């Protein structure tokens, strides 16, 4: 029951802030221009700063477990590729592929990871190492998928070459990718950031999630959402149930420690991160589908995460 209450306490406030954004937009307090500007701000400024902070302040060399790092990296790549292939094959409307694949594979590991592990294990454990191992791949693979999925029409060989070149350039220019890779040297070399810039970074980072949630609510269109309900439910099932069902048994077989198992659970089964909507919207993919997946996974995850925790505890893995 304690785990269920904790899950509800984490996810319901997120949904309520989304609801606040929706209400404020409906009564005219927020404008469409505000929503667009908020999306750009989170994508270009707040989210890169937040990820830089998360990575830069992680003590990734402490308790380094190579097997755990390789598992997180390999599984992240595998689940993104598998979901992308599944989406490309099964979705008739190819404009949904990018938002679907990203939403079905990308959890809020950086936002919820440490909090969940601390609640269950008493300390952060392997969560920071999981974040460093998985989150960069979350973002790099998301940029690749969204870049290719944003393009339409049939291309000849030269056009496909241009698309690949454009994708590589977009990855290098993406503010989120820049934020992550700027943070890695700070983590590896254990560089201390002085107090004044660190406080400034914290202030900016703390704006990422609430502004993104308000923007999701403000941009939510009920009529359009209904047209994307079926793929959103499918992607949500993959995110919360199918991926952990496939990859958690492997983690148990490899005999990871309880803190590592919990970190892996968060990587696999946490609700879709808010930043997936921001990236889909700003990279000309299906923002409506992306926001649907965020809302559904946020609401349902309090039940599914509790169920996974109960199963793992019953079997003696955590």
ChimeraX commands (.cxc) that place a marker at each C-alpha (Angstrom):
marker #1 position 0.00,0.00,0.00 radius 0.5
marker #1 position 2.87,2.40,0.81 radius 0.5
marker #1 position 4.31,1.93,-2.68 radius 0.5
marker #1 position 0.90,2.56,-4.24 radius 0.5
marker #1 position 0.44,5.75,-2.22 radius 0.5
marker #1 position 3.91,6.92,-3.20 radius 0.5
marker #1 position 3.20,6.23,-6.87 radius 0.5
marker #1 position -0.07,8.16,-6.68 radius 0.5
marker #1 position 1.68,11.04,-4.92 radius 0.5
marker #1 position 4.21,11.20,-7.75 radius 0.5
marker #1 position 1.91,10.83,-10.76 radius 0.5
marker #1 position -1.36,12.54,-9.79 radius 0.5
marker #1 position 0.22,15.98,-9.18 radius 0.5
marker #1 position 1.74,15.74,-12.68 radius 0.5
marker #1 position -1.68,15.09,-14.15 radius 0.5
marker #1 position -3.21,17.93,-12.10 radius 0.5
marker #1 position -0.68,20.45,-13.50 radius 0.5
marker #1 position -1.54,19.25,-17.02 radius 0.5
marker #1 position -5.21,19.74,-16.13 radius 0.5
marker #1 position -4.44,23.25,-14.87 radius 0.5
marker #1 position -2.84,24.13,-18.20 radius 0.5
marker #1 position -5.88,22.77,-20.04 radius 0.5
marker #1 position -8.32,24.79,-17.90 radius 0.5
marker #1 position -6.29,28.00,-18.19 radius 0.5
marker #1 position -6.20,27.65,-21.98 radius 0.5
marker #1 position -9.94,26.94,-22.21 radius 0.5
marker #1 position -10.88,30.02,-20.16 radius 0.5
marker #1 position -8.57,32.19,-22.25 radius 0.5
marker #1 position -5.98,32.90,-19.54 radius 0.5
marker #1 position -3.28,31.24,-21.66 radius 0.5
marker #1 position -2.92,31.97,-25.36 radius 0.5
marker #1 position -1.76,29.74,-28.19 radius 0.5
marker #1 position 1.29,31.99,-28.48 radius 0.5
marker #1 position 2.19,31.30,-24.85 radius 0.5
marker #1 position 1.95,27.55,-25.39 radius 0.5
marker #1 position 4.20,27.70,-28.47 radius 0.5
marker #1 position 6.75,29.90,-26.69 radius 0.5
marker #1 position 6.68,27.69,-23.60 radius 0.5
marker #1 position 7.38,24.62,-25.73 radius 0.5
marker #1 position 10.37,26.32,-27.37 radius 0.5
marker #1 position 11.71,27.54,-24.03 radius 0.5
marker #1 position 11.57,24.08,-22.45 radius 0.5
marker #1 position 13.10,22.43,-25.53 radius 0.5
marker #1 position 15.92,24.94,-26.06 radius 0.5
marker #1 position 16.73,26.12,-22.53 radius 0.5
marker #1 position 15.13,24.49,-19.48 radius 0.5
marker #1 position 15.32,20.82,-20.46 radius 0.5
marker #1 position 18.96,20.93,-21.67 radius 0.5
marker #1 position 19.94,22.70,-18.43 radius 0.5
marker #1 position 18.05,20.12,-16.34 radius 0.5
marker #1 position 19.73,17.19,-18.09 radius 0.5
marker #1 position 23.14,18.88,-17.82 radius 0.5
marker #1 position 22.58,19.24,-14.05 radius 0.5
marker #1 position 21.42,15.62,-13.65 radius 0.5
marker #1 position 24.43,14.28,-15.53 radius 0.5
marker #1 position 27.05,16.72,-14.18 radius 0.5
marker #1 position 26.15,16.09,-10.54 radius 0.5
marker #1 position 26.06,12.29,-10.85 radius 0.5
marker #1 position 28.93,10.36,-9.23 radius 0.5
marker #1 position 29.11,7.84,-12.03 radius 0.5
marker #1 position 32.55,6.48,-11.14 radius 0.5
marker #1 position 31.44,5.46,-7.64 radius 0.5
marker #1 position 30.33,1.82,-7.45 radius 0.5
marker #1 position 30.85,1.43,-11.20 radius 0.5
marker #1 position 29.31,-1.84,-12.43 radius 0.5
marker #1 position 30.27,-2.48,-16.05 radius 0.5
marker #1 position 27.69,-5.25,-16.44 radius 0.5
marker #1 position 24.95,-2.88,-15.26 radius 0.5
marker #1 position 26.11,-0.09,-17.60 radius 0.5
marker #1 position 26.24,-2.43,-20.59 radius 0.5
marker #1 position 22.78,-3.78,-19.75 radius 0.5
marker #1 position 21.23,-0.29,-19.54 radius 0.5
marker #1 position 22.86,0.85,-22.78 radius 0.5
marker #1 position 22.05,-2.32,-24.72 radius 0.5
marker #1 position 18.44,-2.57,-23.56 radius 0.5
marker #1 position 17.81,1.12,-24.27 radius 0.5
marker #1 position 19.05,0.74,-27.85 radius 0.5
marker #1 position 17.17,-2.54,-28.33 radius 0.5
marker #1 position 13.81,-1.27,-27.09 radius 0.5
marker #1 position 13.97,1.92,-29.18 radius 0.5
marker #1 position 14.81,-0.03,-32.34 radius 0.5
marker #1 position 12.16,-2.70,-31.70 radius 0.5
marker #1 position 9.43,-0.15,-31.00 radius 0.5
marker #1 position 10.44,1.94,-34.03 radius 0.5
marker #1 position 10.25,-1.10,-36.31 radius 0.5
marker #1 position 6.90,-2.11,-34.78 radius 0.5
marker #1 position 5.48,1.38,-35.29 radius 0.5
marker #1 position 6.74,1.60,-38.87 radius 0.5
marker #1 position 5.13,-1.75,-39.72 radius 0.5
marker #1 position 1.80,-1.43,-37.90 radius 0.5
marker #1 position 0.83,2.23,-38.17 radius 0.5
marker #1 position -1.04,3.11,-41.34 radius 0.5
marker #1 position -0.58,6.82,-40.75 radius 0.5
marker #1 position 3.21,7.18,-41.01 radius 0.5
marker #1 position 3.12,10.70,-39.58 radius 0.5
marker #1 position 2.50,9.07,-36.18 radius 0.5
marker #1 position 5.57,6.82,-36.26 radius 0.5
marker #1 position 8.02,9.21,-34.60 radius 0.5
marker #1 position 5.78,10.28,-31.71 radius 0.5
marker #1 position 4.56,6.68,-31.19 radius 0.5
marker #1 position 8.04,5.13,-31.13 radius 0.5
marker #1 position 9.47,7.78,-28.83 radius 0.5
marker #1 position 6.48,7.74,-26.47 radius 0.5
marker #1 position 6.44,3.94,-26.22 radius 0.5
marker #1 position 10.15,3.67,-25.39 radius 0.5
marker #1 position 11.19,6.78,-23.50 radius 0.5
marker #1 position 10.47,6.91,-19.77 radius 0.5
marker #1 position 11.00,9.70,-17.26 radius 0.5
marker #1 position 14.09,8.06,-15.78 radius 0.5
marker #1 position 15.88,11.33,-15.01 radius 0.5
marker #1 position 12.87,12.92,-13.28 radius 0.5
marker #1 position 11.46,9.98,-11.31 radius 0.5
marker #1 position 14.43,7.61,-11.14 radius 0.5
marker #1 position 16.27,8.84,-8.06 radius 0.5
marker #1 position 13.06,9.53,-6.12 radius 0.5
marker #1 position 11.72,6.01,-6.65 radius 0.5
marker #1 position 15.00,4.26,-5.84 radius 0.5
marker #1 position 15.47,6.32,-2.67 radius 0.5
marker #1 position 11.91,5.52,-1.56 radius 0.5
marker #1 position 12.35,1.77,-2.03 radius 0.5
marker #1 position 16.03,1.25,-1.22 radius 0.5
marker #1 position 16.74,4.10,1.21 radius 0.5
marker #1 position 19.35,5.75,-1.00 radius 0.5
marker #1 position 19.92,6.70,-4.65 radius 0.5
marker #1 position 21.78,3.45,-5.32 radius 0.5
marker #1 position 22.30,2.84,-9.02 radius 0.5
marker #1 position 19.81,5.42,-10.29 radius 0.5
marker #1 position 22.42,8.06,-11.22 radius 0.5
marker #1 position 24.50,5.47,-13.08 radius 0.5
marker #1 position 21.37,4.26,-14.89 radius 0.5
marker #1 position 20.57,7.86,-15.87 radius 0.5
marker #1 position 24.06,8.39,-17.29 radius 0.5
marker #1 position 23.95,5.03,-19.09 radius 0.5
marker #1 position 20.46,5.30,-20.55 radius 0.5
marker #1 position 19.31,8.94,-20.78 radius 0.5
marker #1 position 21.87,10.03,-23.42 radius 0.5
marker #1 position 20.69,7.15,-25.62 radius 0.5
marker #1 position 17.05,8.06,-24.88 radius 0.5
marker #1 position 17.69,11.48,-26.34 radius 0.5
marker #1 position 20.03,10.57,-29.21 radius 0.5
marker #1 position 17.71,7.83,-30.45 radius 0.5
marker #1 position 14.68,10.08,-30.04 radius 0.5
marker #1 position 16.31,12.76,-32.18 radius 0.5
marker #1 position 17.16,10.17,-34.86 radius 0.5
marker #1 position 13.62,8.75,-34.90 radius 0.5
marker #1 position 11.90,12.15,-34.89 radius 0.5
marker #1 position 14.21,13.55,-37.57 radius 0.5
marker #1 position 13.49,10.75,-40.01 radius 0.5
marker #1 position 9.81,10.50,-39.13 radius 0.5
marker #1 position 9.27,14.24,-39.70 radius 0.5
marker #1 position 10.16,13.86,-43.38 radius 0.5
marker #1 position 7.49,12.76,-45.84 radius 0.5
marker #1 position 7.28,11.48,-49.37 radius 0.5
marker #1 position 9.40,9.15,-51.46 radius 0.5
marker #1 position 13.05,10.11,-51.86 radius 0.5
marker #1 position 15.57,9.04,-54.43 radius 0.5
marker #1 position 19.04,7.87,-53.38 radius 0.5
marker #1 position 20.52,11.38,-53.25 radius 0.5
marker #1 position 17.60,12.67,-51.17 radius 0.5
marker #1 position 18.00,9.82,-48.68 radius 0.5
marker #1 position 21.66,10.76,-48.37 radius 0.5
marker #1 position 20.67,14.34,-47.63 radius 0.5
marker #1 position 18.22,13.14,-44.97 radius 0.5
marker #1 position 20.93,11.11,-43.25 radius 0.5
marker #1 position 23.26,14.12,-43.32 radius 0.5
marker #1 position 20.48,16.34,-41.98 radius 0.5
marker #1 position 19.76,13.86,-39.19 radius 0.5
marker #1 position 23.42,13.87,-38.12 radius 0.5
marker #1 position 23.52,17.67,-38.14 radius 0.5
marker #1 position 20.28,17.85,-36.15 radius 0.5
marker #1 position 21.69,15.49,-33.53 radius 0.5
marker #1 position 24.78,17.65,-33.12 radius 0.5
marker #1 position 22.72,20.85,-32.97 radius 0.5
marker #1 position 19.98,19.52,-30.69 radius 0.5
marker #1 position 20.03,21.50,-27.41 radius 0.5
marker #1 position 19.13,18.42,-25.36 radius 0.5
marker #1 position 22.02,16.40,-26.79 radius 0.5
marker #1 position 24.38,19.32,-26.19 radius 0.5
marker #1 position 23.22,19.61,-22.57 radius 0.5
marker #1 position 23.85,15.91,-21.92 radius 0.5
marker #1 position 27.30,15.71,-23.50 radius 0.5
marker #1 position 28.47,18.94,-21.87 radius 0.5
marker #1 position 27.52,17.39,-18.52 radius 0.5
marker #1 position 29.40,14.11,-19.02 radius 0.5
marker #1 position 32.96,15.51,-18.48 radius 0.5
marker #1 position 31.79,17.16,-15.23 radius 0.5
marker #1 position 30.53,13.77,-14.00 radius 0.5
marker #1 position 33.54,11.74,-15.10 radius 0.5
marker #1 position 36.14,14.24,-13.81 radius 0.5
marker #1 position 34.04,15.03,-10.70 radius 0.5
marker #1 position 34.24,18.79,-11.38 radius 0.5
marker #1 position 32.53,20.90,-8.74 radius 0.5
marker #1 position 30.36,23.73,-10.06 radius 0.5
marker #1 position 30.65,26.94,-7.97 radius 0.5
marker #1 position 27.64,27.84,-5.84 radius 0.5
marker #1 position 26.39,30.88,-7.77 radius 0.5
marker #1 position 26.24,29.21,-11.22 radius 0.5
marker #1 position 24.96,26.00,-9.60 radius 0.5
marker #1 position 22.05,27.83,-7.99 radius 0.5
marker #1 position 21.30,29.54,-11.29 radius 0.5
marker #1 position 21.35,26.18,-13.07 radius 0.5
marker #1 position 19.01,24.74,-10.42 radius 0.5
marker #1 position 16.53,27.59,-10.83 radius 0.5
marker #1 position 16.40,27.17,-14.60 radius 0.5
marker #1 position 16.26,23.36,-14.38 radius 0.5
marker #1 position 13.33,23.50,-11.96 radius 0.5
marker #1 position 11.24,25.35,-14.57 radius 0.5
marker #1 position 11.46,22.53,-17.12 radius 0.5
marker #1 position 8.84,20.12,-15.81 radius 0.5
marker #1 position 6.10,22.53,-14.60 radius 0.5
marker #1 position 6.22,24.70,-17.74 radius 0.5
marker #1 position 6.26,21.62,-19.97 radius 0.5
marker #1 position 3.23,20.17,-18.12 radius 0.5
marker #1 position 1.29,23.44,-18.43 radius 0.5
marker #1 position 2.17,23.58,-22.14 radius 0.5
marker #1 position 0.87,20.02,-22.62 radius 0.5
marker #1 position -2.42,20.94,-20.98 radius 0.5
marker #1 position -2.65,24.22,-22.85 radius 0.5
marker #1 position -2.07,22.54,-26.19 radius 0.5
marker #1 position -4.39,19.61,-25.52 radius 0.5
marker #1 position -7.29,19.35,-28.00 radius 0.5
marker #1 position -9.97,16.86,-26.92 radius 0.5
marker #1 position -11.34,16.28,-30.42 radius 0.5
marker #1 position -7.92,15.63,-31.92 radius 0.5
marker #1 position -6.98,13.49,-28.93 radius 0.5
marker #1 position -9.87,11.12,-29.61 radius 0.5
marker #1 position -8.55,10.53,-33.13 radius 0.5
marker #1 position -5.22,9.38,-31.62 radius 0.5
marker #1 position -6.67,7.39,-28.71 radius 0.5
marker #1 position -6.09,3.90,-30.11 radius 0.5
marker #1 position -2.37,4.35,-30.96 radius 0.5
marker #1 position -1.87,6.21,-27.66 radius 0.5
marker #1 position -3.31,3.27,-25.70 radius 0.5
marker #1 position -1.18,0.84,-27.69 radius 0.5
marker #1 position 2.01,2.85,-27.07 radius 0.5
marker #1 position 1.13,3.18,-23.37 radius 0.5
marker #1 position 0.69,-0.60,-23.03 radius 0.5
marker #1 position 4.10,-1.15,-24.61 radius 0.5
marker #1 position 5.71,1.43,-22.29 radius 0.5
marker #1 position 4.21,0.29,-19.01 radius 0.5
marker #1 position 3.67,-3.46,-19.51 radius 0.5
marker #1 position 5.31,-5.01,-22.58 radius 0.5
marker #1 position 8.85,-3.60,-22.29 radius 0.5
marker #1 position 9.27,-4.49,-18.59 radius 0.5
marker #1 position 7.76,-7.92,-19.25 radius 0.5
marker #1 position 10.40,-8.56,-21.92 radius 0.5
marker #1 position 13.52,-7.07,-20.31 radius 0.5
marker #1 position 13.01,-7.40,-16.52 radius 0.5
marker #1 position 13.39,-11.22,-16.55 radius 0.5
marker #1 position 16.79,-10.76,-18.19 radius 0.5
marker #1 position 17.82,-8.34,-15.41 radius 0.5
marker #1 position 16.71,-10.87,-12.78 radius 0.5
marker #1 position 18.59,-13.65,-14.56 radius 0.5
marker #1 position 21.77,-11.54,-14.52 radius 0.5
marker #1 position 21.41,-11.29,-10.70 radius 0.5
marker #1 position 21.63,-7.53,-10.33 radius 0.5
marker #1 position 21.46,-6.04,-6.84 radius 0.5
marker #1 position 18.08,-4.76,-5.54 radius 0.5
marker #1 position 19.00,-1.10,-6.15 radius 0.5
marker #1 position 20.03,-1.99,-9.70 radius 0.5
marker #1 position 16.80,-3.91,-10.32 radius 0.5
marker #1 position 14.74,-0.93,-9.13 radius 0.5
marker #1 position 16.75,1.46,-11.33 radius 0.5
marker #1 position 16.16,-0.85,-14.30 radius 0.5
marker #1 position 12.45,-0.99,-13.48 radius 0.5
marker #1 position 12.29,2.82,-13.60 radius 0.5
marker #1 position 14.19,2.83,-16.90 radius 0.5
marker #1 position 11.71,0.36,-18.42 radius 0.5
marker #1 position 8.34,1.02,-16.77 radius 0.5
marker #1 position 8.19,4.69,-15.74 radius 0.5
marker #1 position 5.61,6.90,-17.48 radius 0.5
marker #1 position 6.62,8.57,-20.72 radius 0.5
marker #1 position 8.69,11.66,-20.03 radius 0.5
marker #1 position 7.15,15.09,-20.60 radius 0.5
marker #1 position 10.11,16.02,-22.80 radius 0.5
marker #1 position 8.92,13.52,-25.43 radius 0.5
marker #1 position 5.99,15.85,-26.15 radius 0.5
marker #1 position 8.28,18.89,-26.27 radius 0.5
marker #1 position 10.64,17.19,-28.72 radius 0.5
marker #1 position 7.85,15.79,-30.92 radius 0.5
marker #1 position 6.16,19.18,-31.09 radius 0.5
marker #1 position 9.36,21.10,-31.91 radius 0.5
marker #1 position 10.64,18.56,-34.43 radius 0.5
marker #1 position 7.42,18.60,-36.50 radius 0.5
marker #1 position 6.05,15.24,-35.38 radius 0.5
marker #1 position 2.60,14.38,-33.99 radius 0.5
marker #1 position 2.34,16.50,-30.83 radius 0.5
marker #1 position -1.24,15.38,-30.13 radius 0.5
marker #1 position -0.29,11.70,-30.02 radius 0.5
marker #1 position 2.79,12.51,-27.93 radius 0.5
marker #1 position 0.74,14.41,-25.35 radius 0.5
marker #1 position -1.87,11.62,-25.22 radius 0.5
marker #1 position 0.81,9.07,-24.41 radius 0.5
marker #1 position 2.24,11.28,-21.64 radius 0.5
marker #1 position -1.19,11.78,-20.05 radius 0.5
marker #1 position -2.23,8.10,-20.24 radius 0.5
marker #1 position 1.08,6.67,-18.98 radius 0.5
marker #1 position 1.16,9.23,-16.16 radius 0.5
marker #1 position -2.31,8.24,-14.97 radius 0.5
marker #1 position -1.88,4.47,-15.31 radius 0.5
marker #1 position 1.71,4.16,-14.07 radius 0.5
marker #1 position 0.73,4.48,-10.41 radius 0.5
marker #1 position -1.01,1.12,-10.81 radius 0.5
marker #1 position 1.44,-0.63,-13.14 radius 0.5
marker #1 position 4.58,0.45,-11.27 radius 0.5
marker #1 position 3.05,-0.70,-8.00 radius 0.5
marker #1 position 2.21,-4.04,-9.62 radius 0.5
marker #1 position 5.79,-4.49,-10.89 radius 0.5
marker #1 position 7.21,-3.59,-7.48 radius 0.5
marker #1 position 4.87,-6.08,-5.81 radius 0.5
marker #1 position 5.90,-8.84,-8.26 radius 0.5
marker #1 position 9.62,-8.18,-7.80 radius 0.5
marker #1 position 9.30,-8.08,-4.00 radius 0.5
marker #1 position 7.23,-11.26,-3.95 radius 0.5
marker #1 position 9.90,-13.03,-6.01 radius 0.5
marker #1 position 12.64,-11.70,-3.74 radius 0.5
marker #1 position 14.51,-9.53,-6.26 radius 0.5
marker #1 position 14.09,-6.25,-4.35 radius 0.5
marker link #1:1,2 radius 0.2
marker link #1:2,3 radius 0.2
marker link #1:3,4 radius 0.2
marker link #1:4,5 radius 0.2
marker link #1:5,6 radius 0.2
marker link #1:6,7 radius 0.2
marker link #1:7,8 radius 0.2
marker link #1:8,9 radius 0.2
marker link #1:9,10 radius 0.2
marker link #1:10,11 radius 0.2
marker link #1:11,12 radius 0.2
marker link #1:12,13 radius 0.2
marker link #1:13,14 radius 0.2
marker link #1:14,15 radius 0.2
marker link #1:15,16 radius 0.2
marker link #1:16,17 radius 0.2
marker link #1:17,18 radius 0.2
marker link #1:18,19 radius 0.2
marker link #1:19,20 radius 0.2
marker link #1:20,21 radius 0.2
marker link #1:21,22 radius 0.2
marker link #1:22,23 radius 0.2
marker link #1:23,24 radius 0.2
marker link #1:24,25 radius 0.2
marker link #1:25,26 radius 0.2
marker link #1:26,27 radius 0.2
marker link #1:27,28 radius 0.2
marker link #1:28,29 radius 0.2
marker link #1:29,30 radius 0.2
marker link #1:30,31 radius 0.2
marker link #1:31,32 radius 0.2
marker link #1:32,33 radius 0.2
marker link #1:33,34 radius 0.2
marker link #1:34,35 radius 0.2
marker link #1:35,36 radius 0.2
marker link #1:36,37 radius 0.2
marker link #1:37,38 radius 0.2
marker link #1:38,39 radius 0.2
marker link #1:39,40 radius 0.2
marker link #1:40,41 radius 0.2
marker link #1:41,42 radius 0.2
marker link #1:42,43 radius 0.2
marker link #1:43,44 radius 0.2
marker link #1:44,45 radius 0.2
marker link #1:45,46 radius 0.2
marker link #1:46,47 radius 0.2
marker link #1:47,48 radius 0.2
marker link #1:48,49 radius 0.2
marker link #1:49,50 radius 0.2
marker link #1:50,51 radius 0.2
marker link #1:51,52 radius 0.2
marker link #1:52,53 radius 0.2
marker link #1:53,54 radius 0.2
marker link #1:54,55 radius 0.2
marker link #1:55,56 radius 0.2
marker link #1:56,57 radius 0.2
marker link #1:57,58 radius 0.2
marker link #1:58,59 radius 0.2
marker link #1:59,60 radius 0.2
marker link #1:60,61 radius 0.2
marker link #1:61,62 radius 0.2
marker link #1:62,63 radius 0.2
marker link #1:63,64 radius 0.2
marker link #1:64,65 radius 0.2
marker link #1:65,66 radius 0.2
marker link #1:66,67 radius 0.2
marker link #1:67,68 radius 0.2
marker link #1:68,69 radius 0.2
marker link #1:69,70 radius 0.2
marker link #1:70,71 radius 0.2
marker link #1:71,72 radius 0.2
marker link #1:72,73 radius 0.2
marker link #1:73,74 radius 0.2
marker link #1:74,75 radius 0.2
marker link #1:75,76 radius 0.2
marker link #1:76,77 radius 0.2
marker link #1:77,78 radius 0.2
marker link #1:78,79 radius 0.2
marker link #1:79,80 radius 0.2
marker link #1:80,81 radius 0.2
marker link #1:81,82 radius 0.2
marker link #1:82,83 radius 0.2
marker link #1:83,84 radius 0.2
marker link #1:84,85 radius 0.2
marker link #1:85,86 radius 0.2
marker link #1:86,87 radius 0.2
marker link #1:87,88 radius 0.2
marker link #1:88,89 radius 0.2
marker link #1:89,90 radius 0.2
marker link #1:90,91 radius 0.2
marker link #1:91,92 radius 0.2
marker link #1:92,93 radius 0.2
marker link #1:93,94 radius 0.2
marker link #1:94,95 radius 0.2
marker link #1:95,96 radius 0.2
marker link #1:96,97 radius 0.2
marker link #1:97,98 radius 0.2
marker link #1:98,99 radius 0.2
marker link #1:99,100 radius 0.2
marker link #1:100,101 radius 0.2
marker link #1:101,102 radius 0.2
marker link #1:102,103 radius 0.2
marker link #1:103,104 radius 0.2
marker link #1:104,105 radius 0.2
marker link #1:105,106 radius 0.2
marker link #1:106,107 radius 0.2
marker link #1:107,108 radius 0.2
marker link #1:108,109 radius 0.2
marker link #1:109,110 radius 0.2
marker link #1:110,111 radius 0.2
marker link #1:111,112 radius 0.2
marker link #1:112,113 radius 0.2
marker link #1:113,114 radius 0.2
marker link #1:114,115 radius 0.2
marker link #1:115,116 radius 0.2
marker link #1:116,117 radius 0.2
marker link #1:117,118 radius 0.2
marker link #1:118,119 radius 0.2
marker link #1:119,120 radius 0.2
marker link #1:120,121 radius 0.2
marker link #1:121,122 radius 0.2
marker link #1:122,123 radius 0.2
marker link #1:123,124 radius 0.2
marker link #1:124,125 radius 0.2
marker link #1:125,126 radius 0.2
marker link #1:126,127 radius 0.2
marker link #1:127,128 radius 0.2
marker link #1:128,129 radius 0.2
marker link #1:129,130 radius 0.2
marker link #1:130,131 radius 0.2
marker link #1:131,132 radius 0.2
marker link #1:132,133 radius 0.2
marker link #1:133,134 radius 0.2
marker link #1:134,135 radius 0.2
marker link #1:135,136 radius 0.2
marker link #1:136,137 radius 0.2
marker link #1:137,138 radius 0.2
marker link #1:138,139 radius 0.2
marker link #1:139,140 radius 0.2
marker link #1:140,141 radius 0.2
marker link #1:141,142 radius 0.2
marker link #1:142,143 radius 0.2
marker link #1:143,144 radius 0.2
marker link #1:144,145 radius 0.2
marker link #1:145,146 radius 0.2
marker link #1:146,147 radius 0.2
marker link #1:147,148 radius 0.2
marker link #1:148,149 radius 0.2
marker link #1:149,150 radius 0.2
marker link #1:150,151 radius 0.2
marker link #1:151,152 radius 0.2
marker link #1:152,153 radius 0.2
marker link #1:153,154 radius 0.2
marker link #1:154,155 radius 0.2
marker link #1:155,156 radius 0.2
marker link #1:156,157 radius 0.2
marker link #1:157,158 radius 0.2
marker link #1:158,159 radius 0.2
marker link #1:159,160 radius 0.2
marker link #1:160,161 radius 0.2
marker link #1:161,162 radius 0.2
marker link #1:162,163 radius 0.2
marker link #1:163,164 radius 0.2
marker link #1:164,165 radius 0.2
marker link #1:165,166 radius 0.2
marker link #1:166,167 radius 0.2
marker link #1:167,168 radius 0.2
marker link #1:168,169 radius 0.2
marker link #1:169,170 radius 0.2
marker link #1:170,171 radius 0.2
marker link #1:171,172 radius 0.2
marker link #1:172,173 radius 0.2
marker link #1:173,174 radius 0.2
marker link #1:174,175 radius 0.2
marker link #1:175,176 radius 0.2
marker link #1:176,177 radius 0.2
marker link #1:177,178 radius 0.2
marker link #1:178,179 radius 0.2
marker link #1:179,180 radius 0.2
marker link #1:180,181 radius 0.2
marker link #1:181,182 radius 0.2
marker link #1:182,183 radius 0.2
marker link #1:183,184 radius 0.2
marker link #1:184,185 radius 0.2
marker link #1:185,186 radius 0.2
marker link #1:186,187 radius 0.2
marker link #1:187,188 radius 0.2
marker link #1:188,189 radius 0.2
marker link #1:189,190 radius 0.2
marker link #1:190,191 radius 0.2
marker link #1:191,192 radius 0.2
marker link #1:192,193 radius 0.2
marker link #1:193,194 radius 0.2
marker link #1:194,195 radius 0.2
marker link #1:195,196 radius 0.2
marker link #1:196,197 radius 0.2
marker link #1:197,198 radius 0.2
marker link #1:198,199 radius 0.2
marker link #1:199,200 radius 0.2
marker link #1:200,201 radius 0.2
marker link #1:201,202 radius 0.2
marker link #1:202,203 radius 0.2
marker link #1:203,204 radius 0.2
marker link #1:204,205 radius 0.2
marker link #1:205,206 radius 0.2
marker link #1:206,207 radius 0.2
marker link #1:207,208 radius 0.2
marker link #1:208,209 radius 0.2
marker link #1:209,210 radius 0.2
marker link #1:210,211 radius 0.2
marker link #1:211,212 radius 0.2
marker link #1:212,213 radius 0.2
marker link #1:213,214 radius 0.2
marker link #1:214,215 radius 0.2
marker link #1:215,216 radius 0.2
marker link #1:216,217 radius 0.2
marker link #1:217,218 radius 0.2
marker link #1:218,219 radius 0.2
marker link #1:219,220 radius 0.2
marker link #1:220,221 radius 0.2
marker link #1:221,222 radius 0.2
marker link #1:222,223 radius 0.2
marker link #1:223,224 radius 0.2
marker link #1:224,225 radius 0.2
marker link #1:225,226 radius 0.2
marker link #1:226,227 radius 0.2
marker link #1:227,228 radius 0.2
marker link #1:228,229 radius 0.2
marker link #1:229,230 radius 0.2
marker link #1:230,231 radius 0.2
marker link #1:231,232 radius 0.2
marker link #1:232,233 radius 0.2
marker link #1:233,234 radius 0.2
marker link #1:234,235 radius 0.2
marker link #1:235,236 radius 0.2
marker link #1:236,237 radius 0.2
marker link #1:237,238 radius 0.2
marker link #1:238,239 radius 0.2
marker link #1:239,240 radius 0.2
marker link #1:240,241 radius 0.2
marker link #1:241,242 radius 0.2
marker link #1:242,243 radius 0.2
marker link #1:243,244 radius 0.2
marker link #1:244,245 radius 0.2
marker link #1:245,246 radius 0.2
marker link #1:246,247 radius 0.2
marker link #1:247,248 radius 0.2
marker link #1:248,249 radius 0.2
marker link #1:249,250 radius 0.2
marker link #1:250,251 radius 0.2
marker link #1:251,252 radius 0.2
marker link #1:252,253 radius 0.2
marker link #1:253,254 radius 0.2
marker link #1:254,255 radius 0.2
marker link #1:255,256 radius 0.2
marker link #1:256,257 radius 0.2
marker link #1:257,258 radius 0.2
marker link #1:258,259 radius 0.2
marker link #1:259,260 radius 0.2
marker link #1:260,261 radius 0.2
marker link #1:261,262 radius 0.2
marker link #1:262,263 radius 0.2
marker link #1:263,264 radius 0.2
marker link #1:264,265 radius 0.2
marker link #1:265,266 radius 0.2
marker link #1:266,267 radius 0.2
marker link #1:267,268 radius 0.2
marker link #1:268,269 radius 0.2
marker link #1:269,270 radius 0.2
marker link #1:270,271 radius 0.2
marker link #1:271,272 radius 0.2
marker link #1:272,273 radius 0.2
marker link #1:273,274 radius 0.2
marker link #1:274,275 radius 0.2
marker link #1:275,276 radius 0.2
marker link #1:276,277 radius 0.2
marker link #1:277,278 radius 0.2
marker link #1:278,279 radius 0.2
marker link #1:279,280 radius 0.2
marker link #1:280,281 radius 0.2
marker link #1:281,282 radius 0.2
marker link #1:282,283 radius 0.2
marker link #1:283,284 radius 0.2
marker link #1:284,285 radius 0.2
marker link #1:285,286 radius 0.2
marker link #1:286,287 radius 0.2
marker link #1:287,288 radius 0.2
marker link #1:288,289 radius 0.2
marker link #1:289,290 radius 0.2
marker link #1:290,291 radius 0.2
marker link #1:291,292 radius 0.2
marker link #1:292,293 radius 0.2
marker link #1:293,294 radius 0.2
marker link #1:294,295 radius 0.2
marker link #1:295,296 radius 0.2
marker link #1:296,297 radius 0.2
marker link #1:297,298 radius 0.2
marker link #1:298,299 radius 0.2
marker link #1:299,300 radius 0.2
marker link #1:300,301 radius 0.2
marker link #1:301,302 radius 0.2
marker link #1:302,303 radius 0.2
marker link #1:303,304 radius 0.2
marker link #1:304,305 radius 0.2
marker link #1:305,306 radius 0.2
marker link #1:306,307 radius 0.2
marker link #1:307,308 radius 0.2
marker link #1:308,309 radius 0.2
marker link #1:309,310 radius 0.2
marker link #1:310,311 radius 0.2
marker link #1:311,312 radius 0.2
marker link #1:312,313 radius 0.2
marker link #1:313,314 radius 0.2
marker link #1:314,315 radius 0.2
marker link #1:315,316 radius 0.2
marker link #1:316,317 radius 0.2
marker link #1:317,318 radius 0.2
view
